[in-house]
Structure formats: structure tokens, C-alpha cells
């Protein structure tokens, strides 16, 4: 059974109320999802709360994972990211961090990817991200992992909102063209 | 339209880039509502969102894994399962001393007849519509403001599309979107104003031209109706 198939099987059993399957899913996926919560929230105790909310939602909503045709890991990651981003947005506003676009370094390599079955998809995305100018790739990644609004990205980069929006849209078009090849 | 934001026509990328912005959460609340209203009836646009969500999730996979504190696991299990231990479904069957296949059959029958509560709570609100050739289930999940629509033994129409509507009080029917064709089930985020109509409302399904009713109102025959009720797990 591939890792994706195993997760799919566990989610199907969780949807029937199988607690052992839930524990096993936690063992298999919690480090990845906790990593995402930490990256989004930057604070351990908030990340722990977000992770708890995510797994409780997995327990209560496992029957939804296949609807819309999402792959199981995508469903888990998207659910977790959304919960973490919601929490981040509800925090009191902090002074906008400044980003110096000129200082963006190219992304030199993906993190270790242990799931062989997914390697090709993840590798494709990383390859395509590297075709973008580094500062644009950074904007895409930050938008995904930090949930900034266009207004915040404009404040952070010192560029006009419409400029940032055009940059990001062009980067997304480029990414889509690369992914579709 | 927000001051300072270009109109859609001035921006590169069209609907595909817009779908990516939606998946990233970059749209304003007004833009999000308008986009979600479009998704209810635009399958091509919906497919773009699904494709972008899959692609963007790969960025999540690139984030380094960090093992959470050991104590968190127990807290999470307690929160998910509730403090009182309730026997899992299989435990409720096992005392009957059945073999695997027989136990599975009994479980299937018991779930269908509502003898056992699934351990996971379901949607908050449901509507079950009975049509001449099958049924439709609609379930609403408030924490994500999502509506699930499932065909139950109901084939998609040869011509046209089935469209769901919510009718609250004396108000006009408001679209809840198209019934899925290729898959049996779909779930979509509802605009907040539409979701607010659901409690104590009536849901109806009509047969419309392909792509749904062209205006905001049903044009075709109503094939079924049901009350929206609170989900009780049966």
C-alpha cells in the first residue's frame, strides 16, 4: 500500500468511528501538519491549539475527505493550513514586517521528501517554483504559508497594491503553465 | 469595488488566476462572496479551484515536519473522542461473536437502519429530498460554511442540470448550486448570506438548462422539496 493509499484507508475507517485508525493517522501525519501550524503561526502553543482543532475536525469530518476529488494528504494539509491561517488572521495586528524583494535568495532545494509516491508531484512543483523569479516565488510561498492579504503584501514590500497583485497573478500564470506541461 | 483595486479586466490571468487567488485566500470578503456564488454553478471554475488547491498543497508538503510534544496526542484524542469513553462501532458488534464478513454485513445493516450512531457528528443541518427516480441529500457544515450535495441513486438528467434552491419564509428561492454530474457528491462553500437562509427553510430542486437557471430564479419544473432539519444522527 502506498503512503497515500494508507492514509485514504485510515480516513475511511475514521469516518466509521475507528479510534485506532485515528491514532495511527496521527502517528503518520502529525509531524507534517504540526510543521505547517508552526510555520504559519510561529508560536508553539498556538500551533498546538491549531493542530488540536485540525485533528478534531478530521475526526468529525473524515467522511468529507474524498468529496471534490482531493487527494487525502491535500485534504489534510488544506484543512490544517486553513485553520492555522484563520487563527493567524484573528491575532491582534502586528507591525508589518518589511520585505526587501531585492534580498530574496533563490530556493536551492526542497525539504526531504520521504513519501516516494508523492515525490514526482512535489518535485514538479519545486521545479516550477524555481522557474519563477526568486522574489515572486517568495511572494507565492508567503501568501500560502502566511495568509497575507494583498494590502499586507503591499505594505510589506512598499509596492502599490495593484502592482503586487499583477506580480502575483503573473507568477501564478507562469506556475500554471509550467505545471500543465 | 474597493478603491485602489483594478477591475478584473485590467488584471492578467483571468479566471484561472482568480481561482488561485481564492485558493490562497487573497480575495476580499466581497470578492470571495462573488466568487463563491459563481462556483455554485460554474463547474469549470470549480475545477480550477480544485486543481490549484492540489498544487498549492504541495507547498505545504515542503514545510519541514516537526514532531509535536508527546502530551499533545492525548489531549487531542480526548478532545476528539469526548471524555466519556463510548464503545466504538466494532465493539458494539463483537459481543455477538460473529466472523469478519458477517460482522461487516451486520455493521452495514445497522448503520443503514440507524441502530448505531456513527461516532463522528455529521452535518449540522440536513435536507433529504425524494424525487421520482431517486434521492438527494444536502448537508450543511457550519465550521467551514460548506454545503454537501449527494445524489442517492439518482442519475444526472440527460439534458439540463438539476439545481438546488433554498426558500426561507416568504422569500424568493436562492440558488444553492448545481447537483453534481460526474461525481455523486460535491461540497462547496456557500456565500454567508446564502448560508444564513438555511435554518428552518425549505430546499427544492428544479430541472434547469445546462449550467443552471440563467437568471437568479428557477425556470424549470420543481422535482422535489424537503424541510431543512437539524441532523440527529439517524
Interface residues (C-beta under 8 A of the other chain):
Chain A: X14 X15 X16 X17 X18 X19 X22 X23 X26 X30 X31 X32 X34 X35 X36 X38 X39 X48 X51 X52 X55 X56 X57 X58 X59 X60 X61 X62 X63 X64 X66 X67 X68 X69 X70 X71 X73 X74 X77 X78 X80 X81 X82 X85 X110 X111 X113 X118 X121 X122 X125 X126 X129 X140 X141 X143 X144 X145 X147 X149 X150 X160 X161 X162 X165 X166 X168 X169 X170 X172 X173 X175 X176 X179
Chain B: X4 X5 X6 X11 X12 X13 X16 X17 X20 X21 X24 X25 X26 X28 X50 X53 X54 X55 X56 X57 X58 X59 X60 X61 X62 X63 X64 X65 X66 X67 X68 X69 X72 X73 X75 X76 X77 X79 X80 X81 X88 X89 X90 X107 X118 X119 X120 X121 X122 X141 X143 X144 X148 X183 X185 X186 X187
